[in-house]
């Protein structure tokens, strides 16, 4: 029924689909599921004592959540509620209008290489939240969805969460988004609204 129709429409195997009570519910659940400090079983940032019986605390790498600023507030809120520290990547300043008669300055999306640099600097298990399109700017990520696929392939030990809730309304965006690529990349997660 719903699962089969969504599977056919998105080109994603039915067993790879999860349904929720709106995108925010899925964002919070996903952040909780993804937060796992490396070396820690309890999520407290300290590894379990080794079998030798030594009771020294062993610091572990705490994954971070990377969000574009500005972006949808639930990315940050869900990440912080789950235990992630949040790193914001500021959007470039809008390009000035060519002449005074032009309307608003043109907004610019964060370049994919800056997102890649942030992922490279983050510990394994970190997550990049990517609005496709961004809320509130309405911009699609540069080169999307190929840029997201390349980042997921380059960083298989980190997660990319692509929020495609309003992709059908983004000018020039492929409404299929990154769903087909997410079906083959376990660290590429796509959230859609229906």
N, C-alpha and C positions, 0 to 999 in steps of 0.2 A: 504494500500500500504506500504509505508516505516514504518509508525507507527505500523501497524499490523505485519509486518515482524520482526521488532525490538522487539516487545512485545513477540512474539512467541520464538524468539531466546534467549532472556534474561530471560524469565519467569517472566516478569513484566507486570502488567496491562497497557494497552495502555494509559489510562488516567493519569498514573504516569510518562509518558515520556515527556521530553521537548527537542526540537531540537534547535541548534544554529549554528552560522557560525564559528564553531571551538570551541575547549575547552576553549581557553582564553576568548572568548566572554561570555561563560557561567560562567566562574570563576568570572569575573568582575560583571556580573548581579547578581550572587548568593551572592557575598559579600555585594553588595548594599542592596539586599533583606533581608539578615540576620542581618545586623547591626541595632540593636534596644536597646539603653541603657534602662535598667529597670527603670520604673517609668517615662520615658520621652516620650512625644508624638512627640516632634519636633526633637529629635535626637541631641540636643545641650548639653546633659549631665546634665541638670537641670530639675527637675520635675516641672510640672505645679502647679500653686498656688492652695492650697486646697480651697474647697467651702466656708470655713469660711472667706475668704477674706484676710487672712494673706499673705503678699507678700514676705515672706522669701524664699530664694533659698534653695532647698532641694537637697543635692548631691545624685547622683545615681551611681550605679555600672556600670562602662563602660566595656562591654565585650571585650575580647582580642582574637586575632587570634594566634594560636600556630602552628609553623612550624618547621619541622626538618631542621637542618643546617648541610650540604648543602641540598637544595631542589630546585625545580623549582621556578624561580624568580617571576612568576606571582602570586603565592600564597601570597607572601608578598606584591607585588605591588597592587593587587586587594584589599587586606585587608586594606592597608593604604589608598588607594583612597576612600574606603567606610567609613573610620573613625576609624577602629580598631587600637589599639596599638598591635604591634607584639612581641611575645615572641618566641625566638628561642631555640630549644632543640638540643644541639650539638650531632652529631653522635659519638658513641664511637670511639676511635682510632683504626685503623686497627690492627688486630692481626699479630704479626711478623711472617715471614716465618720460617718454622721449620729448614731449613738449607740454606746456601748461594746459593745452586743450585736451590732452589725454585724461581719461578718468583716473582710476586708482593705479598706484604702482603695481607691478606684476610680482606676485609671490613666487618663491622658489622652493622646490622640495630639497630636503637634505640629500646630497649626493651619495650614491651607493658606496663609494670608496670611504667616506667618513663613517658610514655604518659598519663597514668591514673593519676599519681601524678600531672602532669601539669594541666589536666582537673579538678581535685579535688581542686586545688588551684585557679582556674579561676572562675570568677563570672558567673552566669547563662547567657545564650545567647552567650557565647564564642564559638569559632569554632576551631576545629583541622583539619588542612589540611594534608592529608596523601597520599603520592605518592605510588602507587601500580602497578608497581615498582617505586622506588624513581628515580628522575632525579636530579643529574647526576650519582648516584652510581649504579643504576640498581638493587638494592636490594629490595626484597619484605619485607614489615613489618613482624616482628616476629609473626608467627601463623595466618597470614592473610588467609581468611577473618574472621575467627572465632574471632580473637582478636578485630577487628573493631566492630563486632556485640556485643561482650561483653561490650566494652566501650560505645557503643550507649545505650545499656540496662542499664548500671550502671549510666549514666549521661543523663537522658531523657530531661533535660533542657539545654543541650549544643548540638552543631552540630558537626558531623564528616563528612567531605567531602573527599571522596576517589577518587583520580584521577587514573583511570584505563586505561588511554589513550594507554598504551603500554603493557597491561597485557598479551597479546597473545605472546609477545616476551620474557617474563621473564621465566627463567629456573625453571621448577617444579611448576609453578603457575597454579592454576585452572582457565582456561580462562573464566569461568562463574563469577568469582570474587564475589563481595558482592551484586550484583544486586537483587537476590531473597530476601535476608535479608532486603535490603532497601525498598522493596515493603511493608514490614510489620512494619518497624521502621521509623516513620516520621522524626527523627533527623539524620538518616543515608542517606547521599546523595552520589550517585555514578556518576562520569563523565566518559563517554566513548568516544572514537573516532571511526569513521567508515571509 
